[in-house]
């Protein structure tokens, strides 16, 4: 069982009780002080009224001047004290001799302090008298001529004030007890409400969970983004910041305020649903999964995990290209074996002339395509790419040819993503033609035409195919990451190639357009780089 003060309810209870007790103590002290001051002022006013009234009685002045032969003053003083509730009423002559006092033994004795009221004014204050601390008023006694002949000192002891405070103490204690009970009830209700919000987790457990969460979130290599039910970010680890490009984002901000409009934001907000959804940014190819979070039967938001598949996807595409090339090489090996077998048989039959003619035909056939490309394409890399794509496409009964008007000088493709852009566009075109159900059984099934020209300070790349084309209502979506009309092949994800091409062209300052004049056509314009030192 947890010690008192460690559970949330106990901590809240102690805090509330401490606040209530301290508040009540301070309030009671202020109340007692104000009440004491008020009571003192009231007692002074009461004593002043009694003293002034008694000092104006003619018999008092006459008795003082005549020596009070009938002992009127002691009786009068006691009667006034009894009637008014004063603690003492003392009548003093001008020489300071007491003529009345609650203590008969002091009658006839002189007071220790001077007779202050002989100046004709009333003097008040809190004094230390023979009967104790009291609220005191001293009023002059005037004779028939208006001359002060003595004073009347009236006091109300402090004990009388204390009696009034004691009378009110129980009322204060009663209301304080009510306040304590209400404080305890409020603390219990508050603790219950807080525990309901925190799902019954105690403060120490919350601290441990926070520490574990921070260590886990910032230690993994996957991006984690958690959003509450209102769309505000409440968890964002370092990897998610890096992959999403939102290093300056803060917790509490809405997703719409930090993630730009596009497929990536639609996946995070749930507008685009599915598992292992692909999104392409300027730097990364991301795979995202969005899972709702339900706690205690309540919807608490959702968590998005983000994986960086940039390098893996590039390797998969390279592997796919290598597999295509290896397939083409195997087919060529088989074809070359057949041709060598034919030559061997012709020579064995003694048909040397026929064998010579056949070998010359093979040489001319294999050299024609490569010579044509090398004559028009000065870039060795681009030329090799086209030859490789022609070989691979031929194994799928698709013809890839170079437009006769194509021209590309060596060095014009320098620092431009021509190989990646052209390779993706040709691959998509070959797939579209080879998978066209309308051309099943035909030889060849279709063709892909590539055009490369440099005009107007830009490199223009055009890839046209005879496939089924692109529906007119989907032309605006072909460059959106995740859009594809083809089924996935192996581990390579579809709907990524054109999105990557679009990103590369845009980052290079170029443009890309898609149309469907019969088949599909893609036109790319890449601005040429101006070399330093070249006018």
Helices and strands as residue ranges (DSSP letters): H 8-55, H 58-66, H 72-84, E 88-93, E 98-100, G 104-106, G 116-119, E 123-129, E 132-142, E 148-157, H 158-197, H 203-217, E 223-227, E 233-236, H 238-244, H 255-258, H 263-269, E 277-280, E 285-295, E 298-308, H 310-348, H 352-376, H 380-395, E 398-402, H 418-434, G 437-439, E 446-455, E 458-465, G 472-477, H 497-507, E 511-515, E 521-527
